[in-house]
Amino acid sequence: MQRLTDKVCAVTGGAHGIGRATCKRLAQEGARVAVLDITDEEGRAVRDDLASDGTDADYWHLDVTDETAVQETLQAVAERFGRLDVLVNNAGISGVNKAPHEVTSEEWDEVMAVNVRGVFYCVKAAIPLLRKAGGGSIVNLSSIYGIVGAPDIPPYHASKGAVREMSKTDALFYAPEGIRVNSVHPGFIWTPLVKAMAEASEEGKDAFRRNLDDLHPIGHVGAPEDIAAGIAYLASDDAKFVTGSELVIDGGYTAH
Ligand code: NAI
């Protein structure tokens, strides 16, 4: 499918996992892609991979917790490609896995800085650019953990609940200008983020993976490409009547 021909798409956290698969899928749909991340070697590798398939792609180092850098980088993306049509707020961290009463203020703030403040900064910087393009689409990565609870990673739950609600509020603010804002809610996806949680778990990586698989009625965790497909849909005009919505892609996790 070529639903994004010549659309300029910026993906934060584009170097690994869901972000990397999203860059690839958007490119396959005809987009021009800005890969943004803090891991430069892997980010450049994604850019090179896309370019080798004929996609107009570029890489920028961007830490989404730095408001000035966010402003300058999204401006540079728009100058490099001539416009910005789509922003995918994908960069995220899982943070500490402790009971709430053991979490320090610093640990709490670290997760909020990336998962919530980062989304806020990127939206703030992107809005004038999307307005200039005559409209656009913002896709925010929330989580099943932004919808239901579980007894783990408390700051992460709070951050993803915030992203879900920010998406709806921003959708209402910008709908009259043709800027759509939606959230995506993945179940567990086997990426570096989840592999790190598995490695740090008490039961060990293999048992952790088996337990995770069992939590999804479909019988296994998801792949980054499962989420990238949903993001591409929300980015495209197939979703032109979709804003303020939450796209759950979770193998049935939240259907219980
Ligand atoms: P990942 O850890 O594989 O990739 C995250 C990417 O974000 C990495 O490339 C990392 O370098 C980048 N990043 C981290 N901090 C950054 C910062 N300050 N500025 C810019 N980039 C930064 O994670 P994964 O699993 O691909 O997750 C992507 C998004 O999807 C996250 O927002 C995550 O919370 C969300 N998600 C993931 C799920 C999963 O099971 N993997 C489930 C539900 C949501």
Residues whose N, C-alpha, C, O or C-beta is under 5 A from the ligand:
A	BS01	NAI	G13 G14 A15 H16 G17 I18 G19 L36 D37 I38 T39 L62 D63 V64 T65 N90 A91 G92 I93 V114 L141 S142 S143 I144 P186 G187 F188 I189 T191 P192 L193 V194
